[in-house]
Amino acid sequence: MSNFSLNIHIRTLFLAVGALTIALLGSGCDHDTDVFDGPSLVDRFGEFELLEPLGIDRATVDFSAGESVTFTARFNKRIDWVLVITGTESGAVKRIEGFENELSADNARWLGGTTELPLFKNELCMVELIIPEEDSLTMTGEVTIVGAKIYDGAVYADFETDAGSNIFVGNFEFELTPASGRTNSIAAGQGDYCWFFQGTDNVVSNFFVGLIDIQAAVTGETYAPVPTTVPEDLYFNCMVYSDGGLYGLAVLQLIYDSNDSGAFEDGQDQVFALPDIALDFEGWRLFSFQVGELGLSEQQLSKIVNIRALLISQMNLQPNPPLQVDYALDYLIFTAGGPLEL
C-alpha cells in the first residue's frame, strides 16, 4: 500500500471516530435538556418549607354578583394539600384538593359552590389549609359571604316563605306527628327552612304515613316554570335529609294537568312517579332525575300543575313494634342539560 493510500485510510478513520464522538456527546446533551415529568428529588425527599402562608384575596364576597375568592400559598416543593371551607351557620363544606407547590387562581378559586350539602348562605366561613404529610400542618382564615351563589335552573319550591294554601297537607289518618311541616328546627338543605315529615310508627303501624301537594301556584305561575320542555334535557332535582333509618321511603310525583283546568285536581290529573328514595343514609343528599325517563311528553312538561311528596313506611320490613320513619325535603328545582351542579 502506498503512503498516499495509507494517509487516506488514516484520515477517513480519524473523521469517523470524530463524528462518533460528536454524536455521543450530542446524545448526552439531549438527555441533559429533556423535560422530566416525574417528581423531583426535592419533591420526594426534600424537607418541606412554607414559603408563603395561606392568603385570601378578599374579606367579603358576593357570589350572587359573580365574585369569587382566590386562596394563595407557596411551598418549596410539590405536596398534597387540602383546602376546607365551612359555613359557620349552614354547616356547608367546600373541599379543594391538589398536589402542587402553590395555591393560586388556577387551582384554588372558589365560586360559591359546595362539596357537601347544605348549600352555603350569607354567613361567616372558616377556611383551613391542611398539609396532611406535615403532621397535618393547618393554616386558618375566614371569609364572609354577603351574597350566596345563585344556581342555574327554575326553582319550584324552597320553603323559605309560608306557601299557605298552595301546599296541601294530607294527614288523613293522623299518622304525621305535630313536628311535621315547614320548619327551621333542623339545618335546611338551602336557606333557613325545609319541609319535615315525621310518622307515628313507634305508636301505631303505618304504611302510607302522609303527603304534601305543592301546587304550581306556589311559583306564582299556573304551571311549573321549566327551563326546557325537551324531556331528554330536563332534570328534576331535590334535596332530601335522612337520619339513617332503614324503613322509610320518600316518594315524589310530577302531576300533569290532564283536563287543562289550570288547577290541580286529585284523581283526575295524570301522575308520573319518580323512583323511590330509600331513607337509609344520614344527612342531606341531592337527588336528580332525567324527566324524559318518566315518560312525559313535551306538551305535558309545559303543564306540570303539582308536585306531590309522600312518606311511606315499609311495614313488610319493620320490626314489631315498628320504628319511626321521617325525612326532610328542600330546594326543588328544574335544570336544563344536566343535574344541578353544586
HELIX and SHEET records of a PDB file:
HELIX    1   1 ASN A    3  THR A   33  1                                  31    
HELIX    2   2 LEU A   41  PHE A   45  1                                   5    
HELIX    3   3 PHE A   63  ALA A   65  5                                   3    
HELIX    4   4 GLY A  164  ASN A  166  5                                   3    
HELIX    5   5 ALA A  216  THR A  219  5                                   4    
HELIX    6   6 PRO A  231  ASP A  233  5                                   3    
HELIX    7   7 VAL A  291  LEU A  294  5                                   4    
HELIX    8   8 GLU A  298  LEU A  301  1                                   4    
SHEET    1   A 3 LEU A  50  ILE A  56  0                                        
SHEET    2   A 3 VAL A  69  GLY A  87 -1                                        
SHEET    3   A 3 VAL A  93  LEU A 103 -1                                        
SHEET    1   B 3 LEU A  50  ILE A  56  0                                        
SHEET    2   B 3 VAL A  69  GLY A  87 -1                                        
SHEET    3   B 3 ARG A 109  TRP A 110 -1                                        
SHEET    1   C 5 LEU A  50  ILE A  56  0                                        
SHEET    2   C 5 VAL A  69  GLY A  87 -1                                        
SHEET    3   C 5 LEU A 124  ILE A 131 -1                                        
SHEET    4   C 5 LEU A 137  GLY A 147 -1                                        
SHEET    5   C 5 THR A  60  ASP A  62  1                                        
SHEET    1   D 4 ALA A 154  ALA A 157  0                                        
SHEET    2   D 4 ASP A 326  ALA A 336 -1                                        
SHEET    3   D 4 CYS A 194  GLN A 198 -1                                        
SHEET    4   D 4 GLY A 181  THR A 183 -1                                        
SHEET    1   E 4 ALA A 154  ALA A 157  0                                        
SHEET    2   E 4 ASP A 326  ALA A 336 -1                                        
SHEET    3   E 4 LEU A 234  ASP A 243 -1                                        
SHEET    4   E 4 GLU A 282  GLN A 290 -1                                        
SHEET    1   F 5 ILE A 167  GLY A 170  0                                        
SHEET    2   F 5 PHE A 208  GLN A 215 -1                                        
SHEET    3   F 5 ILE A 304  SER A 313 -1                                        
SHEET    4   F 5 GLY A 248  TYR A 256 -1                                        
SHEET    5   F 5 GLN A 270  ALA A 273 -1                                        
SHEET    1   G 5 ILE A 167  GLY A 170  0                                        
SHEET    2   G 5 PHE A 208  GLN A 215 -1                                        
SHEET    3   G 5 ILE A 304  SER A 313 -1                                        
SHEET    4   G 5 GLY A 248  TYR A 256 -1                                        
SHEET    5   G 5 ILE A 277  ALA A 278 -1                                        
END                                                                             
